Amino acid sequence: MHSYREAAKPGDVGAQHVLASMYERGDGVDADLPLARYWYDIAAHNGDEAAPGKVKEIDARLAVRPG
């Protein structure tokens, strides 16, 4: 986890996507959809073609969450 976070900060798009996915699924970290969305958004701005779809998917999931 730590190595993905460190690689993601300076703009490693692959690490950004993996980190987002980890937060989305709760893989090795507590699941955190807003944080997953944050990292997918960063990845999208850095050219990850799959990330915009993931941002939309998470937005939809967050919109229907109670409370």
N, C-alpha and C positions, 0 to 999 in steps of 0.2 A: 504494500500500500504506500509506504513512505517513498519508495523509489518512483512510483507512478506520479505521485503528487509533485515530487521534485522535478521530474522530467516534464510534467504538464505545465508548470509555471513559465518556463522560458519559451513555450510555443511548440512543444512536441505534440502534433495533432493526434498521433496514434495513442500517446499516453493520455491525452485529454479525453479521447473517446473511451478508452478502457476505464479510466477513473470514473467517468460519468456512468458507465455501465455498472461498475462496482457499487456506486451509490444507489443506482436504480434498483438493483437486485438484492442489495444487502450482502454482497459477496466480500467477506473479510472486514466489513464495516457495518455500522447500523444503516439500514435503508433510509435514504433521505432524498425524496423526490425533488424538492427545491434545489438542493445541491447538485443532484444529477442534471437537472435542467440547466443550471449555471454552467457546468462543464461541457454539456452538449452544445450550449450556445457559443461558448468560447471556441470549441472545435469547429462549429459551423462557420464562424467568422474567419477561421484559419484554413478553410477549404475542405473540411470533411463533408463529403457529399451526402452521407447518411444522416448526419447530425440534425439538419433542419427537420426532417421527419420525426426524429426522436423528440425534439423540442415540442412539436405540435402534439405528439402522442402524450407527452407528460403534461402539457397544458390542459389537454382534455381530461386526463386522469385527475389532475388537481382541481379542475372545475367541478367535478362531481363528488369530491370528498366532503363528507359531513364535517361541520364545524370548522 
